[in-house]
């Protein structure tokens, strides 16, 4: 038996002993709770173990490696640098009436299965690694025992590697394409934000220009009135000083103070 499958039997015996010992220690403590005793492996369990072992050997014979083997039935093979998961499990069926006694004790691991189902007496295998299309599956029958299915299973495992590589290549191309599309969208958003900011600056300069024209007219009117009214002192400043202050502030709003090139340099910096 393959070492990784043989380890299932070793682990089962170890867990059996541990549960017996734990239950003995807890026997006198009514408030203590322990796991139920673990039944011996059944013929169906051992049949599945042997089938899994044969499959592992067959994959290794064509250059693969058994990376992991889970007692629930999941086997992970490494072939050409890719991990391919395959399950070997009981083909379950729903009985007409609930099985009781020995008929219902077909496995030492009832918790691994739906309690409303029972073994059909046949094994099934399936590649569980996601592949394009349907996942390959094989089911025993009276005319085709599991041993006769193994060549097809191994062949499908080997054939799935280039399919997986091609799928990974396409997925990477799709990732790069989406990344490039996102980069283009981001660049378009950035360009629009810059353009909108510049346009807002350009419009504000136009508003400043109109406002400066209004202010200049207003200041001219103030100067005309000052000439007729005369200069007056208002606190620490005279009316003429106030007019000079207004001229200075109005000059700050002149978008053409640096010429047309200066105006657009201001727009460009926005």
Backbone as numpy.savetxt, mean C-alpha at the origin, in Angstrom:
# Nx Ny Nz CAx CAy CAz Cx Cy Cz
10.90 -38.10 4.37 10.04 -36.90 4.37 10.93 -35.65 4.37
10.48 -34.63 3.66 11.26 -33.39 3.57 11.44 -32.79 4.97
12.65 -32.26 5.27 12.92 -31.73 6.62 11.91 -30.70 7.11
11.46 -29.80 6.23 10.51 -28.77 6.67 9.15 -29.37 6.99
8.80 -30.45 6.32 7.52 -31.11 6.62 7.67 -32.00 7.85
8.82 -32.65 7.96 9.08 -33.47 9.14 9.03 -32.63 10.41
9.42 -31.36 10.28 9.38 -30.45 11.43 7.96 -30.26 11.93
6.95 -30.40 11.05 5.56 -30.30 11.49 5.25 -31.40 12.51
5.72 -32.61 12.21 5.45 -33.74 13.11 6.16 -33.54 14.44
7.40 -33.06 14.37 8.16 -32.79 15.60 7.46 -31.72 16.43
7.03 -30.64 15.78 6.33 -29.56 16.49 5.02 -30.06 17.09
4.33 -30.93 16.36 3.06 -31.46 16.86 3.28 -32.26 18.14
4.28 -33.12 18.13 4.57 -33.93 19.33 4.99 -33.05 20.50
5.79 -32.02 20.21 6.23 -31.11 21.27 5.03 -30.39 21.88
4.12 -29.91 21.01 2.96 -29.19 21.52 2.04 -30.13 22.30
1.93 -31.38 21.85 1.13 -32.35 22.60 1.64 -32.49 24.03
2.96 -32.66 24.17 3.56 -32.82 25.50 3.36 -31.57 26.35
3.55 -30.41 25.74 3.40 -29.16 26.48 1.97 -29.00 27.01
0.98 -29.35 26.20 -0.41 -29.21 26.64 -0.72 -30.19 27.77
-0.19 -31.41 27.68 -0.40 -32.38 28.75 0.19 -31.86 30.06
1.41 -31.34 29.99 2.08 -30.82 31.18 1.34 -29.61 31.74
0.90 -28.71 30.88 0.17 -27.52 31.33 -1.14 -27.90 32.00
-1.83 -28.87 31.42 -3.11 -29.29 32.01 -2.91 -29.96 33.36
-1.82 -30.69 33.53 -1.53 -31.30 34.83 -1.28 -30.23 35.88
-0.54 -29.19 35.50 -0.24 -28.12 36.46 -1.49 -27.35 36.85
-2.44 -27.24 35.93 -3.63 -26.44 36.18 -4.79 -27.26 36.76
-4.60 -28.57 36.90 -5.69 -29.45 37.31 -6.31 -29.04 38.64
-5.51 -28.59 39.58 -6.00 -28.24 40.92 -6.42 -26.78 41.05
-6.36 -26.05 39.97 -6.76 -24.63 40.00 -8.01 -24.47 39.15
-9.16 -24.33 39.82 -10.43 -24.29 39.08 -10.58 -23.01 38.26
-9.83 -21.98 38.62 -9.92 -20.71 37.90 -8.93 -20.63 36.74
-8.11 -21.63 36.64 -7.09 -21.62 35.59 -7.67 -22.20 34.29
-7.20 -21.66 33.19 -7.68 -22.14 31.89 -6.50 -22.55 31.04
-6.60 -23.69 30.43 -5.52 -24.18 29.56 -6.07 -24.64 28.23
-5.21 -24.79 27.27 -5.63 -25.27 25.95 -6.02 -26.74 26.05
-6.99 -27.17 25.23 -7.37 -28.59 25.25 -6.22 -29.45 24.75
-6.26 -30.72 25.14 -5.22 -31.64 24.68 -5.27 -31.76 23.16
-4.12 -31.97 22.59 -4.00 -32.05 21.14 -4.04 -33.51 20.71
-4.97 -33.82 19.80 -5.10 -35.20 19.32 -3.89 -35.63 18.51
-3.76 -36.93 18.35 -2.71 -37.45 17.48 -3.01 -37.10 16.03
-1.97 -37.04 15.23 -2.16 -36.80 13.81 -2.96 -37.95 13.21
-3.91 -37.60 12.35 -4.77 -38.61 11.74 -4.19 -39.07 10.40
-4.72 -40.15 9.84 -4.25 -40.57 8.50 -4.39 -39.47 7.46
-5.46 -38.65 7.55 -5.63 -37.56 6.58 -4.53 -36.51 6.76
-4.19 -36.20 8.02 -3.10 -35.25 8.28 -1.80 -35.76 7.67
-1.49 -37.02 7.95 -0.22 -37.59 7.47 -0.20 -37.71 5.96
-1.37 -37.98 5.36 -1.43 -38.04 3.90 -1.11 -36.68 3.30
-1.68 -35.63 3.91 -1.40 -34.26 3.42 0.07 -33.93 3.63
0.63 -34.32 4.75 2.05 -34.07 5.01 2.92 -34.74 3.95
2.61 -36.01 3.64 3.42 -36.73 2.64 3.27 -36.10 1.26
2.06 -35.67 0.92 1.85 -35.01 -0.37 2.64 -33.70 -0.44
2.63 -32.94 0.66 3.39 -31.68 0.70 4.88 -31.97 0.58
5.34 -33.02 1.25 6.75 -33.39 1.19 7.16 -33.76 -0.22
6.32 -34.54 -0.89 6.62 -34.96 -2.27 6.69 -33.75 -3.19
5.78 -32.80 -3.00 5.79 -31.59 -3.82 7.06 -30.78 -3.57
7.47 -30.67 -2.30 8.70 -29.94 -1.97 9.91 -30.58 -2.66
9.99 -31.90 -2.60 11.10 -32.61 -3.24 11.08 -32.38 -4.75
9.90 -32.38 -5.34 9.79 -32.21 -6.79 10.23 -30.81 -7.21
9.88 -29.80 -6.43 10.29 -28.43 -6.74 11.80 -28.30 -6.61
12.37 -28.90 -5.58 13.83 -28.86 -5.41 14.54 -29.58 -6.54
13.91 -30.61 -7.09 14.53 -31.38 -8.16 14.70 -30.57 -9.44
13.89 -29.51 -9.60 14.01 -28.67 -10.81 14.72 -27.36 -10.49
15.40 -27.29 -9.35 16.20 -26.11 -9.04 15.57 -25.12 -8.10
14.36 -25.40 -7.61 13.72 -24.49 -6.66 14.19 -24.75 -5.24
13.70 -23.91 -4.33 14.07 -24.03 -2.92 12.81 -23.85 -2.08
12.70 -24.64 -1.01 11.56 -24.49 -0.10 11.94 -23.44 0.93
11.33 -22.27 0.81 11.67 -21.17 1.72 10.94 -21.31 3.05
9.65 -21.56 2.99 8.84 -21.70 4.21 7.81 -22.79 4.00
7.42 -23.42 5.10 6.36 -24.43 5.06 5.53 -24.30 6.32
4.26 -23.96 6.15 3.37 -23.75 7.29 2.45 -24.95 7.44
2.26 -25.40 8.68 1.47 -26.60 8.92 0.03 -26.46 8.44
-0.45 -25.22 8.27 -1.79 -25.00 7.74 -1.87 -25.41 6.27
-0.71 -25.55 5.62 -0.71 -26.01 4.22 -0.05 -25.06 3.25
0.38 -23.88 3.73 1.01 -22.93 2.80 2.49 -23.26 2.64
2.92 -23.41 1.39 4.32 -23.68 1.06 4.83 -22.52 0.22
6.00 -22.00 0.58 6.60 -20.91 -0.18 7.87 -21.42 -0.84
7.86 -21.38 -2.17 9.01 -21.84 -2.95 9.73 -20.64 -3.55
11.05 -20.71 -3.58 11.85 -19.69 -4.25 12.39 -20.28 -5.54
11.99 -19.68 -6.66 12.39 -20.16 -7.98 12.90 -18.97 -8.78
14.14 -19.05 -9.24 14.74 -17.97 -10.04 14.63 -16.63 -9.32
14.82 -16.65 -8.01 14.81 -15.41 -7.24 13.44 -14.88 -6.89
12.37 -15.57 -7.26 11.02 -15.12 -6.96 10.34 -16.11 -6.01
9.57 -15.57 -5.06 8.83 -16.42 -4.12 7.45 -16.73 -4.69
7.13 -18.01 -4.77 5.83 -18.46 -5.25 5.16 -19.23 -4.12
3.99 -18.78 -3.70 3.25 -19.45 -2.63 2.26 -20.45 -3.22
2.21 -21.61 -2.58 1.31 -22.67 -3.02 0.69 -23.30 -1.77
-0.57 -23.67 -1.84 -1.22 -24.31 -0.70 -1.60 -25.74 -1.06
-1.41 -26.62 -0.12 -1.86 -28.01 -0.25 -2.79 -28.27 0.93
-4.07 -28.41 0.64 -5.06 -28.55 1.71 -6.09 -29.60 1.35
-6.93 -29.89 2.33 -8.04 -30.79 2.08 -9.09 -30.10 1.21
-9.65 -30.84 0.28 -10.82 -30.36 -0.46 -12.01 -30.59 0.46
-12.61 -29.51 0.91 -13.67 -29.61 1.90 -15.03 -29.80 1.22
-15.94 -30.38 1.99 -17.31 -30.57 1.51 -18.26 -30.41 2.69
-19.51 -30.09 2.38 -20.50 -29.92 3.45 -21.32 -31.20 3.57
-21.24 -31.87 4.72 -21.99 -33.13 4.89 -23.49 -32.88 5.00
-24.26 -33.89 4.65 -25.72 -33.77 4.75 -26.14 -33.57 6.20
-25.49 -34.30 7.09 -25.77 -34.12 8.52 -24.44 -34.02 9.26
-24.48 -33.42 10.42 -23.27 -33.19 11.20 -22.63 -34.53 11.57
-21.32 -34.63 11.30 -20.59 -35.85 11.63 -20.22 -35.86 13.10
-20.36 -37.01 13.72 -20.06 -37.14 15.14 -19.11 -38.30 15.37
-18.49 -38.31 16.55 -17.58 -39.39 16.91 -16.34 -39.41 16.03
-15.86 -40.60 15.72 -14.63 -40.73 14.95 -14.77 -40.17 13.54
-15.98 -40.22 13.00 -16.20 -39.70 11.64 -15.89 -38.22 11.55
-16.13 -37.50 12.66 -15.87 -36.06 12.65 -14.46 -35.70 13.07
-13.70 -36.69 13.50 -12.33 -36.44 13.97 -11.33 -36.87 12.90
-11.43 -36.24 11.75 -10.57 -36.64 10.62 -9.23 -35.90 10.65
-9.09 -34.89 11.53 -7.84 -34.14 11.62 -7.54 -33.78 13.07
-6.26 -33.64 13.37 -5.86 -33.20 14.71 -5.98 -31.69 14.85
-6.31 -31.02 13.75 -6.39 -29.55 13.76 -7.77 -29.09 13.27
-8.84 -29.39 14.00 -10.18 -28.97 13.56 -10.32 -27.45 13.50
-9.54 -26.73 14.31 -9.64 -25.27 14.30 -9.08 -24.65 13.03
-8.38 -25.45 12.24 -7.85 -24.93 10.98 -8.91 -24.92 9.87
-10.10 -25.46 10.17 -11.11 -25.63 9.13 -12.46 -25.13 9.62
-13.34 -24.85 8.66 -14.71 -24.47 8.98 -15.41 -25.65 9.65
-15.98 -25.40 10.81 -16.59 -26.50 11.59 -17.78 -27.13 10.87
-18.37 -26.42 9.92 -19.52 -26.96 9.19 -19.13 -27.80 8.00
-17.82 -27.91 7.75 -17.34 -28.67 6.60 -16.52 -29.86 7.07
-16.32 -30.79 6.17 -15.49 -31.95 6.47 -14.67 -32.31 5.25
-13.70 -33.19 5.43 -12.84 -33.57 4.32 -13.64 -34.37 3.28
-13.37 -34.08 2.03 -13.99 -34.83 0.94 -13.24 -36.13 0.67
-12.08 -36.26 1.31 -11.24 -37.43 1.06 -10.23 -37.19 -0.05
-10.19 -35.93 -0.53 -9.24 -35.59 -1.60 -8.49 -34.32 -1.22
-7.29 -34.19 -1.74 -6.49 -32.99 -1.53 -6.65 -32.04 -2.70
-6.39 -30.80 -2.43 -6.35 -29.80 -3.50 -5.08 -28.99 -3.35
-4.59 -28.49 -4.45 -3.41 -27.61 -4.44 -3.72 -26.39 -5.28
-3.16 -25.27 -4.88 -3.40 -24.03 -5.61 -2.23 -23.09 -5.44
-1.85 -22.41 -6.52 -0.85 -21.34 -6.42 -1.57 -20.12 -5.88
-1.16 -19.67 -4.70 -1.86 -18.56 -4.04 -1.19 -17.22 -4.29
0.02 -17.21 -4.82 0.65 -15.94 -5.21 -0.18 -15.32 -6.32
-0.43 -13.99 -6.19 -1.27 -13.35 -7.20 -0.57 -13.37 -8.54
-1.28 -13.84 -9.54 -0.78 -13.87 -10.91 -1.88 -13.34 -11.83
-1.51 -12.77 -12.98 -2.54 -12.33 -13.92 -3.42 -13.51 -14.33
-4.72 -13.28 -14.41 -5.63 -14.35 -14.77 -6.04 -15.16 -13.55
-6.57 -16.34 -13.80 -7.04 -17.19 -12.71 -5.87 -17.89 -12.03
-6.03 -18.12 -10.71 -5.00 -18.84 -9.98 -5.13 -20.34 -10.28
-4.05 -20.98 -10.73 -4.12 -22.41 -11.06 -4.49 -23.24 -9.83
-5.34 -24.25 -10.04 -5.76 -25.12 -8.95 -5.89 -26.56 -9.45
-5.54 -27.50 -8.59 -5.62 -28.92 -8.92 -6.34 -29.64 -7.79
-7.21 -30.58 -8.14 -7.96 -31.34 -7.14 -7.83 -32.83 -7.46
-7.54 -33.58 -6.42 -7.47 -35.03 -6.56 -8.82 -35.61 -6.99
-8.77 -36.78 -7.55 -9.98 -37.53 -7.87 -9.65 -39.02 -7.75
-10.66 -39.87 -7.75 -10.35 -41.31 -7.65 -9.40 -41.79 -8.75
-9.48 -41.16 -9.91 -8.63 -41.59 -11.03 -7.29 -40.86 -11.06
-7.21 -39.74 -10.35 -5.96 -38.97 -10.37 -5.53 -38.64 -8.95
-4.73 -39.48 -8.33 -4.22 -39.19 -6.99 -3.26 -38.01 -7.04
-2.94 -37.49 -5.87 -2.11 -36.28 -5.80 -0.76 -36.47 -6.48
-0.21 -37.67 -6.38 1.11 -37.92 -6.98 1.11 -37.67 -8.48
-0.03 -37.91 -9.13 -0.11 -37.68 -10.57 -0.32 -36.20 -10.91
-0.70 -35.41 -9.93 -0.89 -33.97 -10.15 0.41 -33.19 -10.01
1.38 -33.77 -9.33 2.61 -33.04 -9.00 3.35 -32.50 -10.23
3.54 -33.28 -11.32 4.23 -32.71 -12.49 3.55 -31.44 -13.01
2.22 -31.44 -13.05 1.50 -30.25 -13.52 1.67 -29.09 -12.56
1.66 -29.39 -11.26 1.83 -28.33 -10.25 3.22 -27.71 -10.37
4.24 -28.56 -10.46 5.62 -28.06 -10.57 5.79 -27.27 -11.86
5.21 -27.78 -12.95 5.30 -27.05 -14.22 4.66 -25.68 -14.13
3.52 -25.60 -13.45 2.83 -24.31 -13.30 3.63 -23.37 -12.41
4.28 -23.92 -11.37 5.11 -23.08 -10.50 6.26 -22.48 -11.30
6.91 -23.30 -12.12 8.01 -22.80 -12.95 7.51 -21.78 -13.97
6.35 -22.06 -14.58 5.81 -21.15 -15.59 5.32 -19.84 -14.98
4.98 -19.88 -13.69 4.47 -18.66 -13.06 5.56 -17.62 -12.83
6.84 -18.08 -12.80 7.94 -17.14 -12.54 8.05 -16.09 -13.64
8.16 -16.48 -14.94 8.22 -15.44 -15.97 6.96 -14.58 -16.00
5.80 -15.19 -15.69 4.56 -14.39 -15.63 4.66 -13.34 -14.53
5.21 -13.77 -13.38 5.36 -12.85 -12.26 6.36 -11.75 -12.58
7.46 -12.12 -13.24 8.47 -11.13 -13.62 7.88 -10.12 -14.60
7.11 -10.62 -15.58 6.48 -9.73 -16.56 5.47 -8.81 -15.89
4.70 -9.37 -14.94 3.74 -8.55 -14.22 4.44 -7.48 -13.40
5.56 -7.84 -12.75 6.33 -6.88 -11.97 6.89 -5.78 -12.88
7.34 -6.19 -14.09 7.87 -5.20 -15.03 6.78 -4.21 -15.44
5.61 -4.74 -15.76 4.50 -3.86 -16.16 4.07 -2.98 -15.00
4.06 -3.55 -13.80 3.67 -2.76 -12.62 4.66 -1.63 -12.39
5.96 -1.92 -12.58 6.98 -0.88 -12.42 6.83 0.19 -13.49
6.55 -0.24 -14.73 6.32 0.74 -15.80 5.11 1.60 -15.47
4.06 0.99 -14.94 2.87 1.73 -14.57 3.17 2.70 -13.43
3.99 2.26 -12.48 4.37 3.15 -11.36 5.14 4.35 -11.88
6.10 4.10 -12.79 6.89 5.19 -13.35 6.00 6.13 -14.15
5.05 5.54 -14.92 4.14 6.37 -15.72 3.28 7.25 -14.82
2.72 6.66 -13.74 1.90 7.46 -12.82 2.73 8.54 -12.13
3.97 8.17 -11.79 4.86 9.14 -11.15 5.15 10.30 -12.08
5.37 9.99 -13.37 5.65 11.04 -14.35 4.41 11.90 -14.57
3.24 11.27 -14.61 2.00 12.03 -14.77 1.78 12.96 -13.58
2.06 12.46 -12.38 1.91 13.28 -11.19 2.91 14.43 -11.20
4.15 14.14 -11.67 5.15 15.21 -11.77 4.70 16.28 -12.75
4.11 15.85 -13.89 3.62 16.81 -14.88 2.48 17.63 -14.31
1.55 16.96 -13.58 0.44 17.70 -12.97 0.96 18.70 -11.95
1.95 18.26 -11.15 2.52 19.16 -10.16 3.18 20.35 -10.84
3.90 20.10 -11.94 4.58 21.18 -12.66 3.57 22.14 -13.26
2.48 21.60 -13.80 1.44 22.47 -14.36 0.80 23.32 -13.27
0.56 22.70 -12.08 0.01 23.48 -10.97 0.98 24.57 -10.54
2.27 24.22 -10.49 3.27 25.21 -10.09 3.32 26.36 -11.09
3.32 26.04 -12.38 3.36 27.07 -13.41 2.13 27.97 -13.31
0.95 27.35 -13.08 -0.28 28.13 -12.97 -0.24 29.03 -11.74
0.26 28.49 -10.62 0.35 29.30 -9.41 1.27 30.50 -9.62
2.41 30.27 -10.28 3.35 31.37 -10.57 2.69 32.38 -11.49
2.01 31.86 -12.54 1.37 32.76 -13.50 0.25 33.56 -12.85
-0.54 32.88 -11.99 -1.62 33.59 -11.29 -1.06 34.66 -10.36
0.05 34.33 -9.69 0.67 35.30 -8.79 1.18 36.51 -9.57
1.79 36.26 -10.72 2.29 37.37 -11.54 1.14 38.22 -12.08
0.06 37.54 -12.49 -1.08 38.29 -13.01 -1.71 39.14 -11.91
-1.77 38.59 -10.70 -2.31 39.37 -9.58 -1.43 40.58 -9.32
-0.11 40.41 -9.41 0.82 41.53 -9.22 0.64 42.57 -10.32
0.47 42.10 -11.56 0.29 43.02 -12.69 -0.98 43.84 -12.50
-2.06 43.18 -12.07 -3.32 43.89 -11.86 -3.20 44.88 -10.71
-2.46 44.50 -9.66 -2.31 45.43 -8.53 -1.51 46.66 -8.95
-0.54 46.48 -9.86 0.22 47.63 -10.37 -0.67 48.55 -11.19
-1.59 47.93 -11.98 -2.53 48.75 -12.75 -3.44 49.53 -11.80
-3.86 48.89 -10.72 -4.70 49.57 -9.73 -3.91 50.71 -9.07
-2.64 50.44 -8.75 -1.79 51.48 -8.15 -1.63 52.67 -9.09
-1.48 52.34 -10.40 -1.31 53.43 -11.38 -2.54 54.31 -11.42
-3.74 53.67 -11.47 -4.97 54.46 -11.47 -5.09 55.26 -10.18
-4.77 54.65 -9.06 -4.88 55.34 -7.79 -3.87 56.49 -7.71
-2.67 56.29 -8.28 -1.66 57.36 -8.26 -2.13 58.55 -9.10
-2.77 58.24 -10.25 -3.30 59.33 -11.08 -4.33 60.15 -10.30
-5.19 59.44 -9.57 -6.19 60.13 -8.76 -5.52 60.96 -7.66
-4.49 60.36 -7.03 -3.78 61.07 -5.96 -3.05 62.30 -6.50
-2.43 62.16 -7.69 -1.72 63.30 -8.28 -2.67 64.46 -8.55
-3.87 64.13 -9.08 -4.86 65.18 -9.33 -5.29 65.83 -8.02
-5.45 64.99 -7.00 -5.87 65.50 -5.71 -4.79 66.41 -5.11
-3.52 65.98 -5.25 -2.41 66.79 -4.72 -2.30 68.12 -5.46
-2.51 68.11 -6.78 -2.49 69.36 -7.57 -3.56 70.31 -7.06
-4.74 69.77 -6.80 -5.83 70.60 -6.27 -5.46 71.17 -4.91
-4.77 70.34 -4.08 -4.33 70.83 -2.77 -3.34 71.98 -2.92
-2.43 71.85 -3.88 -1.42 72.90 -4.09 -2.08 74.20 -4.56
-3.11 74.07 -5.41 -3.84 75.27 -5.87 -4.50 75.96 -4.68
-5.12 75.19 -3.83 -5.81 75.76 -2.67 -4.81 76.32 -1.66
-3.63 75.64 -1.55 -2.61 76.14 -0.62 -2.11 77.52 -1.06
-2.00 77.69 -2.37 -1.52 78.98 -2.89 -2.46 80.12 -2.52
-3.76 79.81 -2.48 -4.72 80.87 -2.15 -4.93 81.01 -0.64
-4.78 79.93 0.09 -5.03 79.98 1.53 -3.78 80.31 2.33
-2.61 80.00 1.76 -1.37 80.23 2.48 -1.01 79.04 3.36
0.26 78.97 3.67 0.76 77.84 4.47 0.36 78.03 5.94
0.00 76.92 6.56 -0.40 76.98 7.96 0.30 75.87 8.74
0.47 76.14 10.04 1.13 75.14 10.89 0.07 74.29 11.56
0.27 72.97 11.44 -0.65 72.01 12.06 0.18 71.10 12.96
0.26 71.44 14.25 1.09 70.67 15.16 2.55 70.86 14.82
3.25 69.76 14.53 4.67 69.82 14.22 4.94 69.99 12.74
3.90 69.97 11.89 4.08 70.08 10.44 3.20 71.18 9.89
3.63 71.71 8.74 2.84 72.73 8.04 2.03 72.03 6.97
1.06 72.75 6.41 0.24 72.16 5.35 1.09 71.84 4.13
2.09 72.67 3.84 2.97 72.39 2.69 3.79 71.11 2.94
4.20 70.91 4.21 4.94 69.69 4.55 4.06 68.46 4.39
2.80 68.61 4.75 1.87 67.50 4.58 1.70 67.16 3.10
1.67 68.18 2.26 1.55 67.93 0.82 2.78 67.19 0.30
3.97 67.56 0.78 5.19 66.86 0.36 5.17 65.41 0.83
4.63 65.21 2.03 4.50 63.83 2.54 3.59 63.01 1.62
2.46 63.63 1.21 1.52 62.93 0.33 2.16 62.64 -1.02
2.98 63.59 -1.54 3.66 63.36 -2.82 4.61 62.16 -2.73
5.32 62.09 -1.60 6.26 60.98 -1.42 5.56 59.63 -1.39
4.45 59.57 -0.65 3.71 58.31 -0.58 3.09 57.96 -1.94
2.62 58.96 -2.65 2.03 58.71 -3.97 3.09 58.22 -4.95
4.32 58.77 -4.81 5.41 58.35 -5.71 5.75 56.88 -5.51
5.57 56.40 -4.28 5.85 54.98 -4.00 4.91 54.05 -4.76
3.77 54.58 -5.16 2.79 53.76 -5.87 2.98 53.80 -7.38
3.97 54.53 -7.85 4.18 54.66 -9.30 4.78 53.37 -9.87
4.02 52.61 -10.68 4.56 51.37 -11.24 5.62 51.62 -12.30
5.73 52.84 -12.77 6.70 53.15 -13.84 7.95 53.84 -13.31
8.15 53.78 -11.98 9.33 54.44 -11.42 10.62 53.82 -11.94
10.59 52.54 -12.29 11.77 51.87 -12.86 11.62 51.64 -14.33
10.70 52.32 -14.97 10.45 52.11 -16.39 9.61 50.86 -16.61
9.33 50.59 -17.88 8.53 49.40 -18.21 9.26 48.12 -17.81
10.58 48.08 -18.04 11.37 46.90 -17.66 11.32 46.69 -16.16
11.39 47.77 -15.39 11.31 47.66 -13.94 9.96 47.14 -13.49
8.90 47.58 -14.20 7.57 47.10 -13.86 7.48 45.58 -14.02
7.98 45.09 -15.16 7.89 43.64 -15.40 8.88 42.84 -14.56
9.96 43.48 -14.14 10.83 42.79 -13.18 10.10 42.56 -11.87
9.29 43.53 -11.48 8.48 43.40 -10.27 7.44 42.29 -10.43
6.86 42.21 -11.63 5.89 41.14 -11.91 6.58 39.78 -11.88
7.77 39.71 -12.46 8.50 38.44 -12.54 8.87 37.91 -11.16
9.17 38.80 -10.23 9.57 38.38 -8.89 8.40 37.85 -8.07
7.18 38.07 -8.51 6.00 37.69 -7.73 5.83 36.17 -7.70
